[in-house]
Amino acid sequence: MYSCMYRSKMRKLYMLQNTPCDDCLLHWCCECCALCQEYRELQNRGFDMLIAMTSMAPTVESGMHR
C-alpha cells in the first residue's frame, strides 16, 4: 500500500506520464517491476540510491542496558 502511494507522489512530483493502469493496480500485479521502474527513474534523475540507503540505516546498540 505504501509503495503505491509513493509511486503516485513521485509521478506527480516529476510530472511523469500516467501508465495505462492505476499505480495501486501496477503494484498489486507486479510489485518487483514497479519498484524497478521507480528505482531507474530516480537513478536517471541523479539520485545515488546507495548513499540514500546507507545514510538512513538506524544505529543499533549492542547488548542490553539497565
PQR file of N, CA, C, O and H, with PARSE charges and radii, in Angstrom:
ATOM      1  N   MET A   1       0.828  -1.191   0.000 -0.4000 1.5000
ATOM      2  CA  MET A   1       0.000   0.000   0.000 -0.0000 2.0000
ATOM      3  C   MET A   1       0.873   1.255   0.000  0.5500 1.7000
ATOM      4  O   MET A   1       0.630   2.198  -0.753 -0.5500 1.4000
ATOM      5  N   TYR A   2       1.901   1.244   0.868 -0.4000 1.5000
ATOM      6  CA  TYR A   2       2.786   2.408   0.958 -0.0000 2.0000
ATOM      7  C   TYR A   2       3.514   2.649  -0.359  0.5500 1.7000
ATOM      8  O   TYR A   2       3.658   3.796  -0.783 -0.5500 1.4000
ATOM      9  H   TYR A   2       2.098   0.478   1.479  0.4000 1.0000
ATOM     10  N   SER A   3       3.970   1.594  -1.005 -0.4000 1.5000
ATOM     11  CA  SER A   3       4.743   1.758  -2.233 -0.0000 2.0000
ATOM     12  C   SER A   3       3.887   2.333  -3.360  0.5500 1.7000
ATOM     13  O   SER A   3       4.396   3.090  -4.187 -0.5500 1.4000
ATOM     14  H   SER A   3       3.852   0.662  -0.661  0.4000 1.0000
ATOM     15  N   CYS A   4       2.619   1.997  -3.410 -0.4000 1.5000
ATOM     16  CA  CYS A   4       1.759   2.550  -4.463 -0.0000 2.0000
ATOM     17  C   CYS A   4       1.518   4.037  -4.225  0.5500 1.7000
ATOM     18  O   CYS A   4       1.450   4.807  -5.183 -0.5500 1.4000
ATOM     19  H   CYS A   4       2.205   1.383  -2.738  0.4000 1.0000
ATOM     20  N   MET A   5       1.390   4.449  -2.976 -0.4000 1.5000
ATOM     21  CA  MET A   5       1.219   5.886  -2.684 -0.0000 2.0000
ATOM     22  C   MET A   5       2.502   6.644  -3.018  0.5500 1.7000
ATOM     23  O   MET A   5       2.445   7.770  -3.512 -0.5500 1.4000
ATOM     24  H   MET A   5       1.445   3.823  -2.198  0.4000 1.0000
ATOM     25  N   TYR A   6       3.652   6.038  -2.751 -0.4000 1.5000
ATOM     26  CA  TYR A   6       4.922   6.677  -3.072 -0.0000 2.0000
ATOM     27  C   TYR A   6       5.072   6.843  -4.578  0.5500 1.7000
ATOM     28  O   TYR A   6       5.564   7.872  -5.042 -0.5500 1.4000
ATOM     29  H   TYR A   6       3.698   5.123  -2.349  0.4000 1.0000
ATOM     30  N   ARG A   7       4.653   5.844  -5.345 -0.4000 1.5000
ATOM     31  CA  ARG A   7       4.724   5.922  -6.805 -0.0000 2.0000
ATOM     32  C   ARG A   7       3.853   7.070  -7.318  0.5500 1.7000
ATOM     33  O   ARG A   7       4.279   7.822  -8.194 -0.5500 1.4000
ATOM     34  H   ARG A   7       4.254   5.008  -4.968  0.4000 1.0000
ATOM     35  N   SER A   8       2.645   7.210  -6.786 -0.4000 1.5000
ATOM     36  CA  SER A   8       1.754   8.299  -7.197 -0.0000 2.0000
ATOM     37  C   SER A   8       2.362   9.655  -6.874  0.5500 1.7000
ATOM     38  O   SER A   8       2.291  10.586  -7.677 -0.5500 1.4000
ATOM     39  H   SER A   8       2.299   6.599  -6.074  0.4000 1.0000
ATOM     40  N   LYS A   9       2.957   9.757  -5.699 -0.4000 1.5000
ATOM     41  CA  LYS A   9       3.587  11.009  -5.289 -0.0000 2.0000
ATOM     42  C   LYS A   9       4.771  11.341  -6.207  0.5500 1.7000
ATOM     43  O   LYS A   9       4.933  12.489  -6.622 -0.5500 1.4000
ATOM     44  H   LYS A   9       3.015   9.001  -5.047  0.4000 1.0000
ATOM     45  N   MET A  10       5.590  10.343  -6.520 -0.4000 1.5000
ATOM     46  CA  MET A  10       6.741  10.561  -7.395 -0.0000 2.0000
ATOM     47  C   MET A  10       6.294  10.944  -8.801  0.5500 1.7000
ATOM     48  O   MET A  10       6.913  11.795  -9.439 -0.5500 1.4000
ATOM     49  H   MET A  10       5.458   9.410  -6.184  0.4000 1.0000
ATOM     50  N   ARG A  11       5.220  10.320  -9.288 -0.4000 1.5000
ATOM     51  CA  ARG A  11       4.710  10.625 -10.621 -0.0000 2.0000
ATOM     52  C   ARG A  11       4.218  12.067 -10.694  0.5500 1.7000
ATOM     53  O   ARG A  11       4.454  12.746 -11.693 -0.5500 1.4000
ATOM     54  H   ARG A  11       4.717   9.629  -8.770  0.4000 1.0000
ATOM     55  N   LYS A  12       3.541  12.542  -9.659 -0.4000 1.5000
ATOM     56  CA  LYS A  12       3.057  13.919  -9.625 -0.0000 2.0000
ATOM     57  C   LYS A  12       4.208  14.907  -9.487  0.5500 1.7000
ATOM     58  O   LYS A  12       4.208  15.957 -10.129 -0.5500 1.4000
ATOM     59  H   LYS A  12       3.349  11.990  -8.848  0.4000 1.0000
ATOM     60  N   LEU A  13       5.185  14.575  -8.656 -0.4000 1.5000
ATOM     61  CA  LEU A  13       6.318  15.463  -8.416 -0.0000 2.0000
ATOM     62  C   LEU A  13       7.127  15.703  -9.681  0.5500 1.7000
ATOM     63  O   LEU A  13       7.536  16.833  -9.949 -0.5500 1.4000
ATOM     64  H   LEU A  13       5.185  13.722  -8.135  0.4000 1.0000
ATOM     65  N   TYR A  14       7.362  14.656 -10.458 -0.4000 1.5000
ATOM     66  CA  TYR A  14       8.183  14.765 -11.663 -0.0000 2.0000
ATOM     67  C   TYR A  14       7.351  14.869 -12.947  0.5500 1.7000
ATOM     68  O   TYR A  14       7.897  14.806 -14.048 -0.5500 1.4000
ATOM     69  H   TYR A  14       7.030  13.738 -10.240  0.4000 1.0000
ATOM     70  N   MET A  15       6.032  15.029 -12.804 -0.4000 1.5000
ATOM     71  CA  MET A  15       5.126  15.160 -13.945 -0.0000 2.0000
ATOM     72  C   MET A  15       5.331  14.028 -14.954  0.5500 1.7000
ATOM     73  O   MET A  15       5.472  14.270 -16.153 -0.5500 1.4000
ATOM     74  H   MET A  15       5.588  15.081 -11.910  0.4000 1.0000
ATOM     75  N   LEU A  16       5.346  12.798 -14.454 -0.4000 1.5000
ATOM     76  CA  LEU A  16       5.519  11.622 -15.298 -0.0000 2.0000
ATOM     77  C   LEU A  16       4.187  11.215 -15.898  0.5500 1.7000
ATOM     78  O   LEU A  16       3.130  11.445 -15.311 -0.5500 1.4000
ATOM     79  H   LEU A  16       5.232  12.602 -13.480  0.4000 1.0000
ATOM     80  N   GLN A  17       4.249  10.614 -17.059 -0.4000 1.5000
ATOM     81  CA  GLN A  17       3.052  10.165 -17.746 -0.0000 2.0000
ATOM     82  C   GLN A  17       2.380   9.045 -16.964  0.5500 1.7000
ATOM     83  O   GLN A  17       3.039   8.147 -16.439 -0.5500 1.4000
ATOM     84  H   GLN A  17       5.108  10.427 -17.536  0.4000 1.0000
ATOM     85  N   ASN A  18       1.065   9.118 -16.901 -0.4000 1.5000
ATOM     86  CA  ASN A  18       0.311   8.070 -16.224 -0.0000 2.0000
ATOM     87  C   ASN A  18       0.325   6.805 -17.066  0.5500 1.7000
ATOM     88  O   ASN A  18       0.182   6.873 -18.287 -0.5500 1.4000
ATOM     89  H   ASN A  18       0.530   9.847 -17.327  0.4000 1.0000
ATOM     90  N   THR A  19       0.493   5.661 -16.434 -0.4000 1.5000
ATOM     91  CA  THR A  19       0.519   4.390 -17.150 -0.0000 2.0000
ATOM     92  C   THR A  19      -0.900   3.983 -17.523  0.5500 1.7000
ATOM     93  O   THR A  19      -1.859   4.581 -17.035 -0.5500 1.4000
ATOM     94  H   THR A  19       0.609   5.606 -15.443  0.4000 1.0000
ATOM     95  N   PRO A  20      -1.048   2.986 -18.372 -0.5600 1.5000
ATOM     96  CA  PRO A  20      -2.398   2.546 -18.754  0.2800 2.0000
ATOM     97  C   PRO A  20      -3.234   2.041 -17.576  0.5500 1.7000
ATOM     98  O   PRO A  20      -4.462   2.012 -17.664 -0.5500 1.4000
ATOM     99  N   CYS A  21      -2.593   1.644 -16.481 -0.4000 1.5000
ATOM    100  CA  CYS A  21      -3.365   1.197 -15.312 -0.0000 2.0000
ATOM    101  C   CYS A  21      -2.992   2.045 -14.098  0.5500 1.7000
ATOM    102  O   CYS A  21      -1.998   2.772 -14.109 -0.5500 1.4000
ATOM    103  H   CYS A  21      -1.596   1.668 -16.409  0.4000 1.0000
ATOM    104  N   ASP A  22      -3.790   1.938 -13.078 -0.4000 1.5000
ATOM    105  CA  ASP A  22      -3.605   2.701 -11.853 -0.0000 2.0000
ATOM    106  C   ASP A  22      -2.320   2.276 -11.132  0.5500 1.7000
ATOM    107  O   ASP A  22      -1.877   1.135 -11.263 -0.5500 1.4000
ATOM    108  H   ASP A  22      -4.597   1.348 -13.069  0.4000 1.0000
ATOM    109  N   ASP A  23      -1.732   3.195 -10.378 -0.4000 1.5000
ATOM    110  CA  ASP A  23      -0.493   2.904  -9.655 -0.0000 2.0000
ATOM    111  C   ASP A  23      -0.663   1.733  -8.687  0.5500 1.7000
ATOM    112  O   ASP A  23       0.205   0.864  -8.603 -0.5500 1.4000
ATOM    113  H   ASP A  23      -2.092   4.122 -10.272  0.4000 1.0000
ATOM    114  N   CYS A  24      -1.773   1.710  -7.960 -0.4000 1.5000
ATOM    115  CA  CYS A  24      -2.001   0.622  -6.997 -0.0000 2.0000
ATOM    116  C   CYS A  24      -2.178  -0.716  -7.702  0.5500 1.7000
ATOM    117  O   CYS A  24      -1.718  -1.744  -7.205 -0.5500 1.4000
ATOM    118  H   CYS A  24      -2.478   2.416  -8.027  0.4000 1.0000
ATOM    119  N   LEU A  25      -2.839  -0.709  -8.853 -0.4000 1.5000
ATOM    120  CA  LEU A  25      -3.017  -1.948  -9.608 -0.0000 2.0000
ATOM    121  C   LEU A  25      -1.673  -2.462 -10.103  0.5500 1.7000
ATOM    122  O   LEU A  25      -1.419  -3.666 -10.068 -0.5500 1.4000
ATOM    123  H   LEU A  25      -3.212   0.127  -9.256  0.4000 1.0000
ATOM    124  N   LEU A  26      -0.820  -1.571 -10.557 -0.4000 1.5000
ATOM    125  CA  LEU A  26       0.507  -1.971 -11.019 -0.0000 2.0000
ATOM    126  C   LEU A  26       1.315  -2.600  -9.880  0.5500 1.7000
ATOM    127  O   LEU A  26       1.967  -3.625 -10.078 -0.5500 1.4000
ATOM    128  H   LEU A  26      -1.026  -0.593 -10.585  0.4000 1.0000
ATOM    129  N   HIS A  27       1.276  -1.997  -8.701 -0.4000 1.5000
ATOM    130  CA  HIS A  27       1.999  -2.562  -7.555 -0.0000 2.0000
ATOM    131  C   HIS A  27       1.378  -3.876  -7.108  0.5500 1.7000
ATOM    132  O   HIS A  27       2.091  -4.770  -6.653 -0.5500 1.4000
ATOM    133  H   HIS A  27       0.747  -1.164  -8.541  0.4000 1.0000
ATOM    134  N   TRP A  28       0.069  -4.008  -7.228 -0.4000 1.5000
ATOM    135  CA  TRP A  28      -0.595  -5.249  -6.826 -0.0000 2.0000
ATOM    136  C   TRP A  28      -0.219  -6.406  -7.761  0.5500 1.7000
ATOM    137  O   TRP A  28       0.030  -7.524  -7.309 -0.5500 1.4000
ATOM    138  H   TRP A  28      -0.511  -3.282  -7.598  0.4000 1.0000
ATOM    139  N   CYS A  29      -0.183  -6.122  -9.075 -0.4000 1.5000
ATOM    140  CA  CYS A  29       0.077  -7.182 -10.060 -0.0000 2.0000
ATOM    141  C   CYS A  29       1.557  -7.537 -10.157  0.5500 1.7000
ATOM    142  O   CYS A  29       1.904  -8.713 -10.263 -0.5500 1.4000
ATOM    143  H   CYS A  29      -0.385  -5.214  -9.442  0.4000 1.0000
ATOM    144  N   CYS A  30       2.424  -6.541 -10.121 -0.4000 1.5000
ATOM    145  CA  CYS A  30       3.853  -6.812 -10.278 -0.0000 2.0000
ATOM    146  C   CYS A  30       4.675  -5.812  -9.462  0.5500 1.7000
ATOM    147  O   CYS A  30       5.199  -4.833  -9.993 -0.5500 1.4000
ATOM    148  H   CYS A  30       2.141  -5.586 -10.034  0.4000 1.0000
ATOM    149  N   GLU A  31       4.773  -6.081  -8.177 -0.4000 1.5000
ATOM    150  CA  GLU A  31       5.499  -5.205  -7.249 -0.0000 2.0000
ATOM    151  C   GLU A  31       6.957  -5.019  -7.663  0.5500 1.7000
ATOM    152  O   GLU A  31       7.483  -3.907  -7.619 -0.5500 1.4000
ATOM    153  H   GLU A  31       4.348  -6.876  -7.745  0.4000 1.0000
ATOM    154  N   CYS A  32       7.606  -6.106  -8.065 -0.4000 1.5000
ATOM    155  CA  CYS A  32       9.023  -6.038  -8.442 -0.0000 2.0000
ATOM    156  C   CYS A  32       9.238  -5.114  -9.641  0.5500 1.7000
ATOM    157  O   CYS A  32      10.166  -4.305  -9.649 -0.5500 1.4000
ATOM    158  H   CYS A  32       7.179  -7.009  -8.101  0.4000 1.0000
ATOM    159  N   CYS A  33       8.379  -5.237 -10.651 -0.4000 1.5000
ATOM    160  CA  CYS A  33       8.506  -4.395 -11.848 -0.0000 2.0000
ATOM    161  C   CYS A  33       8.300  -2.923 -11.499  0.5500 1.7000
ATOM    162  O   CYS A  33       9.039  -2.060 -11.973 -0.5500 1.4000
ATOM    163  H   CYS A  33       7.625  -5.894 -10.645  0.4000 1.0000
ATOM    164  N   ALA A  34       7.303  -2.639 -10.677 -0.4000 1.5000
ATOM    165  CA  ALA A  34       7.012  -1.260 -10.292 -0.0000 2.0000
ATOM    166  C   ALA A  34       8.179  -0.643  -9.516  0.5500 1.7000
ATOM    167  O   ALA A  34       8.561   0.499  -9.772 -0.5500 1.4000
ATOM    168  H   ALA A  34       6.702  -3.340 -10.291  0.4000 1.0000
ATOM    169  N   LEU A  35       8.738  -1.388  -8.578 -0.4000 1.5000
ATOM    170  CA  LEU A  35       9.860  -0.875  -7.790 -0.0000 2.0000
ATOM    171  C   LEU A  35      11.098  -0.664  -8.652  0.5500 1.7000
ATOM    172  O   LEU A  35      11.839   0.298  -8.445 -0.5500 1.4000
ATOM    173  H   LEU A  35       8.427  -2.316  -8.370  0.4000 1.0000
ATOM    174  N   CYS A  36      11.330  -1.552  -9.615 -0.4000 1.5000
ATOM    175  CA  CYS A  36      12.467  -1.382 -10.526 -0.0000 2.0000
ATOM    176  C   CYS A  36      12.312  -0.137 -11.379  0.5500 1.7000
ATOM    177  O   CYS A  36      13.284   0.583 -11.607 -0.5500 1.4000
ATOM    178  H   CYS A  36      10.729  -2.333  -9.782  0.4000 1.0000
ATOM    179  N   GLN A  37      11.097   0.127 -11.854 -0.4000 1.5000
ATOM    180  CA  GLN A  37      10.845   1.335 -12.639 -0.0000 2.0000
ATOM    181  C   GLN A  37      11.110   2.583 -11.811  0.5500 1.7000
ATOM    182  O   GLN A  37      11.719   3.535 -12.300 -0.5500 1.4000
ATOM    183  H   GLN A  37      10.308  -0.458 -11.669  0.4000 1.0000
ATOM    184  N   GLU A  38      10.664   2.588 -10.579 -0.4000 1.5000
ATOM    185  CA  GLU A  38      10.863   3.744  -9.702 -0.0000 2.0000
ATOM    186  C   GLU A  38      12.348   3.944  -9.401  0.5500 1.7000
ATOM    187  O   GLU A  38      12.839   5.072  -9.394 -0.5500 1.4000
ATOM    188  H   GLU A  38      10.169   1.816 -10.181  0.4000 1.0000
ATOM    189  N   TYR A  39      13.045   2.862  -9.157 -0.4000 1.5000
ATOM    190  CA  TYR A  39      14.484   2.930  -8.894 -0.0000 2.0000
ATOM    191  C   TYR A  39      15.221   3.526 -10.094  0.5500 1.7000
ATOM    192  O   TYR A  39      16.060   4.413  -9.932 -0.5500 1.4000
ATOM    193  H   TYR A  39      12.645   1.945  -9.163  0.4000 1.0000
ATOM    194  N   ARG A  40      14.908   3.039 -11.302 -0.4000 1.5000
ATOM    195  CA  ARG A  40      15.562   3.558 -12.508 -0.0000 2.0000
ATOM    196  C   ARG A  40      15.239   5.024 -12.739  0.5500 1.7000
ATOM    197  O   ARG A  40      16.104   5.790 -13.164 -0.5500 1.4000
ATOM    198  H   ARG A  40      14.226   2.318 -11.434  0.4000 1.0000
ATOM    199  N   GLU A  41      14.003   5.422 -12.465 -0.4000 1.5000
ATOM    200  CA  GLU A  41      13.616   6.826 -12.648 -0.0000 2.0000
ATOM    201  C   GLU A  41      14.431   7.720 -11.726  0.5500 1.7000
ATOM    202  O   GLU A  41      14.951   8.748 -12.160 -0.5500 1.4000
ATOM    203  H   GLU A  41      13.300   4.800 -12.120  0.4000 1.0000
ATOM    204  N   LEU A  42      14.546   7.339 -10.457 -0.4000 1.5000
ATOM    205  CA  LEU A  42      15.334   8.141  -9.513 -0.0000 2.0000
ATOM    206  C   LEU A  42      16.807   8.137  -9.886  0.5500 1.7000
ATOM    207  O   LEU A  42      17.475   9.166  -9.785 -0.5500 1.4000
ATOM    208  H   LEU A  42      14.124   6.504 -10.104  0.4000 1.0000
ATOM    209  N   GLN A  43      17.316   7.001 -10.313 -0.4000 1.5000
ATOM    210  CA  GLN A  43      18.719   6.901 -10.711 -0.0000 2.0000
ATOM    211  C   GLN A  43      19.001   7.788 -11.926  0.5500 1.7000
ATOM    212  O   GLN A  43      20.039   8.447 -11.979 -0.5500 1.4000
ATOM    213  H   GLN A  43      16.774   6.165 -10.395  0.4000 1.0000
ATOM    214  N   ASN A  44      18.089   7.811 -12.899 -0.4000 1.5000
ATOM    215  CA  ASN A  44      18.256   8.657 -14.082 -0.0000 2.0000
ATOM    216  C   ASN A  44      18.177  10.135 -13.750  0.5500 1.7000
ATOM    217  O   ASN A  44      18.692  10.963 -14.501 -0.5500 1.4000
ATOM    218  H   ASN A  44      17.245   7.275 -12.856  0.4000 1.0000
ATOM    219  N   ARG A  45      17.546  10.481 -12.646 -0.4000 1.5000
ATOM    220  CA  ARG A  45      17.454  11.875 -12.216 -0.0000 2.0000
ATOM    221  C   ARG A  45      18.618  12.289 -11.319  0.5500 1.7000
ATOM    222  O   ARG A  45      18.637  13.406 -10.802 -0.5500 1.4000
ATOM    223  H   ARG A  45      17.128   9.808 -12.036  0.4000 1.0000
ATOM    224  N   GLY A  46      19.593  11.389 -11.132 -0.4000 1.5000
ATOM    225  CA  GLY A  46      20.806  11.747 -10.413 -0.0000 2.0000
ATOM    226  C   GLY A  46      20.857  11.343  -8.956  0.5500 1.7000
ATOM    227  O   GLY A  46      21.814  11.688  -8.262 -0.5500 1.4000
ATOM    228  H   GLY A  46      19.578  10.481 -11.551  0.4000 1.0000
ATOM    229  N   PHE A  47      19.862  10.625  -8.469 -0.4000 1.5000
ATOM    230  CA  PHE A  47      19.892  10.177  -7.087 -0.0000 2.0000
ATOM    231  C   PHE A  47      20.832   8.989  -6.956  0.5500 1.7000
ATOM    232  O   PHE A  47      20.782   8.059  -7.761 -0.5500 1.4000
ATOM    233  H   PHE A  47      19.084  10.345  -9.032  0.4000 1.0000
ATOM    234  N   ASP A  48      21.686   9.020  -5.946 -0.4000 1.5000
ATOM    235  CA  ASP A  48      22.569   7.885  -5.661 -0.0000 2.0000
ATOM    236  C   ASP A  48      21.904   7.062  -4.573  0.5500 1.7000
ATOM    237  O   ASP A  48      21.946   7.411  -3.394 -0.5500 1.4000
ATOM    238  H   ASP A  48      21.727   9.776  -5.292  0.4000 1.0000
ATOM    239  N   MET A  49      21.291   5.965  -4.988 -0.4000 1.5000
ATOM    240  CA  MET A  49      20.490   5.178  -4.060 -0.0000 2.0000
ATOM    241  C   MET A  49      21.332   4.487  -2.994  0.5500 1.7000
ATOM    242  O   MET A  49      20.830   4.223  -1.902 -0.5500 1.4000
ATOM    243  H   MET A  49      21.257   5.681  -5.946  0.4000 1.0000
ATOM    244  N   LEU A  50      22.599   4.187  -3.278 -0.4000 1.5000
ATOM    245  CA  LEU A  50      23.459   3.575  -2.253 -0.0000 2.0000
ATOM    246  C   LEU A  50      23.684   4.524  -1.094  0.5500 1.7000
ATOM    247  O   LEU A  50      23.671   4.108   0.064 -0.5500 1.4000
ATOM    248  H   LEU A  50      23.007   4.401  -4.165  0.4000 1.0000
ATOM    249  N   ILE A  51      23.891   5.792  -1.395 -0.4000 1.5000
ATOM    250  CA  ILE A  51      24.080   6.785  -0.329 -0.0000 2.0000
ATOM    251  C   ILE A  51      22.793   6.931   0.461  0.5500 1.7000
ATOM    252  O   ILE A  51      22.820   7.007   1.689 -0.5500 1.4000
ATOM    253  H   ILE A  51      23.902   6.131  -2.336  0.4000 1.0000
ATOM    254  N   ALA A  52      21.671   6.970  -0.231 -0.4000 1.5000
ATOM    255  CA  ALA A  52      20.380   7.119   0.447 -0.0000 2.0000
ATOM    256  C   ALA A  52      20.095   5.935   1.364  0.5500 1.7000
ATOM    257  O   ALA A  52      19.584   6.121   2.468 -0.5500 1.4000
ATOM    258  H   ALA A  52      21.649   6.908  -1.229  0.4000 1.0000
ATOM    259  N   MET A  53      20.418   4.725   0.924 -0.4000 1.5000
ATOM    260  CA  MET A  53      20.125   3.544   1.736 -0.0000 2.0000
ATOM    261  C   MET A  53      21.069   3.433   2.924  0.5500 1.7000
ATOM    262  O   MET A  53      20.637   3.028   4.003 -0.5500 1.4000
ATOM    263  H   MET A  53      20.834   4.574   0.027  0.4000 1.0000
ATOM    264  N   THR A  54      22.339   3.776   2.764 -0.4000 1.5000
ATOM    265  CA  THR A  54      23.278   3.618   3.868 -0.0000 2.0000
ATOM    266  C   THR A  54      23.182   4.746   4.883  0.5500 1.7000
ATOM    267  O   THR A  54      23.468   4.533   6.061 -0.5500 1.4000
ATOM    268  H   THR A  54      22.690   4.105   1.888  0.4000 1.0000
ATOM    269  N   SER A  55      22.787   5.937   4.457 -0.4000 1.5000
ATOM    270  CA  SER A  55      22.717   7.051   5.395 -0.0000 2.0000
ATOM    271  C   SER A  55      21.463   6.988   6.264  0.5500 1.7000
ATOM    272  O   SER A  55      21.417   7.621   7.319 -0.5500 1.4000
ATOM    273  H   SER A  55      22.555   6.110   3.500  0.4000 1.0000
ATOM    274  N   MET A  56      20.449   6.237   5.842 -0.4000 1.5000
ATOM    275  CA  MET A  56      19.210   6.163   6.597 -0.0000 2.0000
ATOM    276  C   MET A  56      19.180   4.995   7.576  0.5500 1.7000
ATOM    277  O   MET A  56      18.244   4.875   8.366 -0.5500 1.4000
ATOM    278  H   MET A  56      20.487   5.723   4.985  0.4000 1.0000
ATOM    279  N   ALA A  57      20.177   4.147   7.534 -0.4000 1.5000
ATOM    280  CA  ALA A  57      20.168   2.966   8.396 -0.0000 2.0000
ATOM    281  C   ALA A  57      20.287   3.379   9.860  0.5500 1.7000
ATOM    282  O   ALA A  57      21.165   4.170  10.207 -0.5500 1.4000
ATOM    283  H   ALA A  57      20.938   4.244   6.893  0.4000 1.0000
ATOM    284  N   PRO A  58      19.418   2.857  10.722 -0.5600 1.5000
ATOM    285  CA  PRO A  58      19.489   3.216  12.142  0.2800 2.0000
ATOM    286  C   PRO A  58      20.671   2.535  12.816  0.5500 1.7000
ATOM    287  O   PRO A  58      21.102   1.456  12.408 -0.5500 1.4000
ATOM    288  N   THR A  59      21.175   3.170  13.834 -0.4000 1.5000
ATOM    289  CA  THR A  59      22.249   2.563  14.612 -0.0000 2.0000
ATOM    290  C   THR A  59      21.633   1.693  15.705  0.5500 1.7000
ATOM    291  O   THR A  59      20.620   2.053  16.305 -0.5500 1.4000
ATOM    292  H   THR A  59      20.825   4.046  14.166  0.4000 1.0000
ATOM    293  N   VAL A  60      22.253   0.556  15.951 -0.4000 1.5000
ATOM    294  CA  VAL A  60      21.745  -0.386  16.939 -0.0000 2.0000
ATOM    295  C   VAL A  60      22.806  -0.574  18.012  0.5500 1.7000
ATOM    296  O   VAL A  60      23.961  -0.882  17.718 -0.5500 1.4000
ATOM    297  H   VAL A  60      23.076   0.264  15.464  0.4000 1.0000
ATOM    298  N   GLU A  61      22.396  -0.385  19.253 -0.4000 1.5000
ATOM    299  CA  GLU A  61      23.329  -0.597  20.351 -0.0000 2.0000
ATOM    300  C   GLU A  61      23.435  -2.086  20.632  0.5500 1.7000
ATOM    301  O   GLU A  61      22.461  -2.829  20.516 -0.5500 1.4000
ATOM    302  H   GLU A  61      21.458  -0.135  19.491  0.4000 1.0000
ATOM    303  N   SER A  62      24.634  -2.504  21.003 -0.4000 1.5000
ATOM    304  CA  SER A  62      24.810  -3.932  21.301 -0.0000 2.0000
ATOM    305  C   SER A  62      24.534  -4.191  22.770  0.5500 1.7000
ATOM    306  O   SER A  62      24.902  -3.398  23.636 -0.5500 1.4000
ATOM    307  H   SER A  62      25.426  -1.900  21.097  0.4000 1.0000
ATOM    308  N   GLY A  63      23.874  -5.319  23.037 -0.4000 1.5000
ATOM    309  CA  GLY A  63      23.608  -5.721  24.410 -0.0000 2.0000
ATOM    310  C   GLY A  63      22.475  -4.933  25.056  0.5500 1.7000
ATOM    311  O   GLY A  63      21.970  -3.958  24.501 -0.5500 1.4000
ATOM    312  H   GLY A  63      23.575  -5.962  22.333  0.4000 1.0000
ATOM    313  N   MET A  64      22.097  -5.383  26.235 -0.4000 1.5000
ATOM    314  CA  MET A  64      21.023  -4.713  26.970 -0.0000 2.0000
ATOM    315  C   MET A  64      21.633  -3.826  28.041  0.5500 1.7000
ATOM    316  O   MET A  64      22.668  -4.153  28.622 -0.5500 1.4000
ATOM    317  H   MET A  64      22.508  -6.176  26.686  0.4000 1.0000
ATOM    318  N   HIS A  65      20.999  -2.730  28.288 -0.4000 1.5000
ATOM    319  CA  HIS A  65      21.444  -1.786  29.322 -0.0000 2.0000
ATOM    320  C   HIS A  65      20.291  -1.531  30.275  0.5500 1.7000
ATOM    321  O   HIS A  65      19.137  -1.425  29.860 -0.5500 1.4000
ATOM    322  H   HIS A  65      20.159  -2.464  27.816  0.4000 1.0000
ATOM    323  N   ARG A  66      20.616  -1.434  31.552 -0.4000 1.5000
ATOM    324  CA  ARG A  66      19.572  -1.142  32.544 -0.0000 2.0000
ATOM    325  C   ARG A  66      19.707   0.242  33.051  0.5500 1.7000
ATOM    326  O   ARG A  66      18.918   0.671  33.893 -0.5500 1.4000
ATOM    327  H   ARG A  66      21.554  -1.520  31.888  0.4000 1.0000
TER
END
